[in-house]
Amino acid sequence: MADPRDDLTAIVAEVRRVTTLPGAQTLRRRSDRRRRRRAAIGAAGLAVVAITAGATLVRARSVVDTPGVDTSGVGPASQIAPSVVPSATASAGPQDILAGRRQVQIVLPGMRGATLAIDRDGDQVRATTEQGIDDRALWVLRPEGDRYRILLASGANAVCMTVVHDAAPGSVRGRACDAAASTQLFRIDQVPDGSYSIFQGKRYVQVVDGTNALVPDLPEGLTTTYEFEDRGPAPR
């Protein structure tokens, strides 16, 4: 007959075997294995996320980069016309200005941008820096043979620059245009710096210091030149 004490001894030994903690080295090895498994699982998860995101990005880019494709599956997408930005209207060239097709300001580059205009309260032409005077300062150069008639661009009646040989050094005035008046015909020539001279009769038409009046009879060479600044189509 088996001794009961032997069974009790076996039970105690088994309990001790199960409840005895592993050694420190064994625990470290197990802990290292668990960390490696967690790291491997985490890396695999990140790789899956990255692959999924990359596939989504590729699909999105393919939609953006494929013009004219309706991604809803309904049919071809309507073509969207690019917005058109109108370019600024270029100023006319000298050929249009000297053909009488443009209205211009006659500017004196040597006088800080002053322009030729008819006096507000008279008919004399002079250089002025006054602003807002287009009705008195826009001109059309109308060719007649090798000469030009210089007339105001606006107004109910045609008004032309007219040389008047009154008290020296004379004057230039705005008078009614007269097809028979030689004093309304001027020669216009380009000078080396690109500006223009205005000549009438035997002398250059120039601006006199002090009054800034435009005069025809200064007894000297060319001192005043002009530039023609385009201000749009000449009125019909």
C-alpha positions as CSV (number, residue, x, y, z in Angstrom):
1,M,0.0,0.0,0.0
2,A,1.4,3.4,-1.0
3,D,2.4,5.7,1.7
4,P,0.2,8.9,1.8
5,R,3.2,10.9,2.7
6,D,4.7,10.2,-0.7
7,D,1.7,11.7,-2.4
8,L,1.9,14.8,-0.2
9,T,5.6,15.2,-0.9
10,A,4.9,15.0,-4.7
11,I,2.2,17.7,-4.5
12,V,4.4,20.0,-2.5
13,A,7.2,19.6,-5.1
14,E,4.9,20.3,-8.0
15,V,3.6,23.5,-6.3
16,R,7.2,24.6,-5.7
17,R,8.1,24.0,-9.4
18,V,5.1,26.0,-10.7
19,T,5.4,28.9,-8.2
20,T,9.1,29.3,-8.4
21,L,10.0,32.6,-10.4
22,P,12.5,32.3,-13.3
23,G,15.9,33.6,-12.8
24,A,16.8,37.2,-13.7
25,Q,18.6,36.3,-16.8
26,T,15.7,34.2,-18.0
27,L,13.3,37.1,-17.4
28,R,15.5,39.5,-19.4
29,R,15.6,37.1,-22.3
30,R,11.9,36.8,-22.3
31,S,11.5,40.6,-22.0
32,D,13.8,41.2,-24.9
33,R,11.9,38.7,-27.0
34,R,8.6,40.5,-26.2
35,R,10.1,43.9,-27.2
36,R,11.4,42.5,-30.5
37,R,8.0,41.0,-31.3
38,R,6.2,44.4,-30.4
39,A,8.7,46.3,-32.6
40,A,8.3,44.0,-35.5
41,I,4.5,44.2,-35.2
42,G,4.7,48.0,-35.0
43,A,6.9,48.3,-38.0
44,A,4.7,46.1,-40.0
45,G,1.7,48.3,-39.0
46,L,3.5,51.4,-40.1
47,A,4.4,49.8,-43.4
48,V,0.8,49.0,-44.1
49,V,-0.3,52.6,-43.3
50,A,2.4,54.0,-45.5
51,I,1.5,51.7,-48.4
52,T,-2.2,52.6,-48.0
53,A,-1.4,56.3,-47.9
54,G,0.9,56.1,-50.9
55,A,-1.8,54.3,-52.9
56,T,-4.3,57.0,-52.0
57,L,-1.9,59.7,-53.0
58,V,-1.2,58.1,-56.3
59,R,-4.9,57.8,-57.0
60,A,-5.5,61.4,-56.1
61,R,-2.6,62.6,-58.3
62,S,-3.8,60.6,-61.2
63,V,-7.2,62.4,-60.9
64,V,-5.6,65.8,-60.8
65,D,-3.1,65.1,-63.5
66,T,-5.6,63.7,-66.0
67,P,-7.3,66.6,-67.7
68,G,-10.8,66.2,-69.1
69,V,-11.6,63.0,-67.2
70,D,-14.8,62.9,-65.1
71,T,-13.9,60.8,-62.1
72,S,-17.5,60.4,-61.1
73,G,-18.0,57.9,-63.9
74,V,-20.8,59.9,-65.5
75,G,-19.0,60.9,-68.7
76,P,-16.4,63.2,-70.2
77,A,-15.8,66.3,-68.1
78,S,-16.6,69.6,-69.7
79,Q,-13.6,71.5,-70.8
80,I,-13.0,74.8,-68.9
81,A,-11.6,77.6,-71.0
82,P,-8.6,79.3,-69.5
83,S,-9.2,82.8,-68.2
84,V,-8.1,85.4,-70.7
85,V,-6.4,88.6,-69.5
86,P,-6.6,91.3,-72.1
87,S,-3.3,92.9,-72.8
88,A,-2.9,96.6,-72.4
89,T,-3.6,98.5,-75.6
90,A,-0.2,99.5,-77.1
91,S,0.4,103.1,-78.1
92,A,0.3,103.8,-81.8
93,G,3.6,104.3,-83.6
94,P,4.8,107.5,-85.3
95,Q,3.3,106.4,-88.6
96,D,-0.2,106.5,-87.2
97,I,0.4,109.8,-85.4
98,L,1.8,111.5,-88.4
99,A,-1.0,110.1,-90.6
100,G,-3.5,112.0,-88.5
101,R,-5.1,108.9,-87.1
102,R,-4.3,109.6,-83.4
103,Q,-4.8,112.5,-81.0
104,V,-1.7,113.5,-79.1
105,Q,-0.4,115.8,-76.4
106,I,2.5,117.8,-77.7
107,V,5.0,117.6,-74.9
108,L,8.2,119.6,-74.3
109,P,10.7,117.2,-72.9
110,G,13.0,120.1,-71.9
111,M,10.3,121.7,-69.8
112,R,9.5,119.0,-67.3
113,G,6.6,117.5,-69.3
114,A,4.8,120.8,-70.1
115,T,2.4,120.5,-73.0
116,L,1.2,122.9,-75.7
117,A,-2.4,124.2,-75.0
118,I,-4.6,127.1,-75.9
119,D,-5.1,129.7,-73.1
120,R,-8.2,129.2,-71.0
121,D,-9.3,132.8,-71.6
122,G,-7.8,133.5,-75.0
123,D,-6.5,131.9,-78.2
124,Q,-2.8,132.0,-77.7
125,V,-0.9,128.7,-77.6
126,R,1.7,128.3,-74.9
127,A,3.5,125.6,-72.8
128,T,1.7,124.7,-69.6
129,T,1.8,122.1,-66.8
130,E,-1.9,122.7,-66.0
131,Q,-3.8,119.5,-65.6
132,G,-7.3,118.5,-66.8
133,I,-7.2,120.6,-70.0
134,D,-7.6,117.9,-72.7
135,D,-10.2,120.0,-74.5
136,R,-7.4,122.6,-75.1
137,A,-4.3,120.4,-75.2
138,L,-5.1,117.4,-77.5
139,W,-4.1,117.8,-81.1
140,V,-4.3,116.0,-84.4
141,L,-1.4,116.2,-86.9
142,R,-3.2,116.2,-90.2
143,P,-0.8,115.8,-93.2
144,E,-1.2,117.9,-96.3
145,G,1.5,117.1,-98.8
146,D,4.8,117.5,-97.0
147,R,3.3,119.8,-94.3
148,Y,0.9,119.4,-91.4
149,R,-2.1,121.1,-90.2
150,I,-2.2,121.0,-86.3
151,L,-5.7,121.1,-85.1
152,L,-7.5,120.7,-81.8
153,A,-8.9,117.2,-81.4
154,S,-12.1,118.4,-79.7
155,G,-14.7,121.1,-80.3
156,A,-17.7,121.8,-82.5
157,N,-15.6,123.9,-84.9
158,A,-12.2,123.0,-86.3
159,V,-9.5,125.1,-84.6
160,C,-6.0,125.1,-86.0
161,M,-2.6,126.4,-84.8
162,T,-2.1,129.6,-86.8
163,V,1.1,131.7,-87.0
164,V,0.5,135.4,-86.5
165,H,3.3,137.8,-87.3
166,D,2.3,140.5,-84.9
167,A,4.6,142.1,-82.4
168,A,8.0,140.4,-82.4
169,P,8.6,137.5,-81.9
170,G,5.1,136.9,-83.2
171,S,2.6,134.4,-81.7
172,V,0.8,131.1,-82.5
173,R,-3.0,131.1,-81.9
174,G,-5.9,128.9,-82.2
175,R,-8.0,130.1,-85.1
176,A,-10.7,128.6,-87.3
177,C,-9.1,126.2,-89.8
178,D,-8.8,127.7,-93.3
179,A,-7.7,125.5,-96.2
180,A,-6.2,128.5,-98.0
181,A,-4.1,129.8,-95.0
182,S,-0.4,128.9,-95.5
183,T,0.2,130.2,-91.9
184,Q,-1.6,127.0,-90.7
185,L,0.8,124.6,-92.4
186,F,3.9,123.4,-90.5
187,R,6.9,121.2,-91.4
188,I,7.5,118.5,-88.8
189,D,10.9,116.8,-88.8
190,Q,12.5,114.3,-86.4
191,V,15.8,115.3,-84.9
192,P,18.6,112.9,-83.8
193,D,17.4,112.4,-80.2
194,G,14.0,111.2,-81.5
195,S,12.0,114.3,-80.7
196,Y,10.6,116.6,-83.4
197,S,11.0,120.1,-84.6
198,I,8.2,122.3,-85.8
199,F,9.0,124.8,-88.6
200,Q,6.9,127.4,-90.3
201,G,7.8,129.8,-93.0
202,K,11.5,130.6,-92.4
203,R,11.9,129.8,-88.7
204,Y,11.4,127.2,-86.1
205,V,8.3,127.5,-83.9
206,Q,9.6,127.6,-80.4
207,V,8.7,128.4,-76.8
208,V,10.0,131.7,-75.4
209,D,11.3,131.9,-71.9
210,G,9.3,133.8,-69.3
211,T,5.8,133.7,-70.9
212,N,6.1,130.2,-72.2
213,A,4.4,131.4,-75.3
214,L,4.8,129.5,-78.6
215,V,6.3,131.9,-81.1
216,P,7.4,131.8,-84.8
217,D,9.9,134.5,-85.1
218,L,12.8,133.9,-82.7
219,P,16.0,134.9,-84.4
220,E,18.0,131.8,-83.3
221,G,18.6,128.2,-84.1
222,L,16.6,125.2,-82.9
223,T,16.2,125.2,-79.1
224,T,12.8,123.7,-78.6
225,T,11.8,120.2,-79.6
226,Y,8.6,118.2,-79.0
227,E,7.4,114.7,-78.4
228,F,4.0,113.4,-79.4
229,E,2.3,111.4,-76.7
230,D,-0.5,109.2,-78.0
231,R,-3.9,109.7,-76.4
232,G,-6.0,107.4,-78.5
233,P,-7.8,107.5,-81.9
234,A,-8.5,110.8,-83.4
235,P,-12.1,111.8,-83.5
236,R,-13.8,111.4,-86.9
